[in-house]
Amino acid sequence: MDKSQKQLVDTYFRKRGIANVQNTSYEFEAYEILYLINNKIPFDFSSLKAGTIADILVKQPSLVNKLDLSKISYEESNSFDTTYKINYILKYQPQLIDYIDISGFDGYHIADLLIIQPLLIDKVDLSILNDENITDILKEQPKLINRLDLSILDDKHISEILKEQPQLAPYFK
């Protein structure tokens, strides 16, 4: 970056900072924050909202220790919104599961996560899965069959699974 480009970028962020101070509802975009961080421009992480934190973690998970993950919690916002943000992060950055509270996940959200990230099976509570959740998981991730409780499946759910994954027939009576 030459001198004039650097000056232009500096001016841009100085003006954005002024706009941010004058309008408290305005927030930097995730790509702007990542630019600031990557170019070692000082930034106050405490002002970030949950959605922006989720976007940043998806793009640069190494920042997990610099961000206030308590903003992505079930106490801070409504349950659905929080679960959506957590699921979004974990689908792209499953290694962050140890940093994020998933205690608010229901069977649907666990199934949704395991379909995309089956390696997280040891990190989630499988006891809350119902027959629909197990059916959804096995239709997409048949390799998880030995890890799930098949005893709760009725004939309808078994037939749904076998339509998609006929190789699983030996696991059912």
Stockholm file with secondary structure:
# STOCKHOLM 1.0

chainA/1-173         MDKSQKQLVDTYFRKRGIANVQNTSYEFEAYEILYLINNKIPFDFSSLKAGTIADILVKQPSLVNKLDLSKISYEESNSFDTTYKINYILKYQPQLIDYIDISGFDGYHIADLLIIQPLLIDKVDLSILNDENITDILKEQPKLINRLDLSILDDKHISEILKEQPQLAPYFK
#=GR chainA/1-173 SS CCHHHHHHHHHHHHHHHHHHHHCTTCCCCHHHHHHHHHTTCCCCGGGCCHHHHHHHHHHCGGGTTTSCGGGSSTTTSCHHHHHHHHHHHHHHCGGGGGTSCCTTCCHHHHHHHHHHCGGGGGGSCGGGCCHHHHHHHHHHCGGGGGGSCGGGCCHHHHHHHHHHCGGGGGGCC
#=GC SS_cons         CCHHHHHHHHHHHHHHHHHHHHCTTCCCCHHHHHHHHHTTCCCCGGGCCHHHHHHHHHHCGGGTTTSCGGGSSTTTSCHHHHHHHHHHHHHHCGGGGGTSCCTTCCHHHHHHHHHHCGGGGGGSCGGGCCHHHHHHHHHHCGGGGGGSCGGGCCHHHHHHHHHHCGGGGGGCC
//
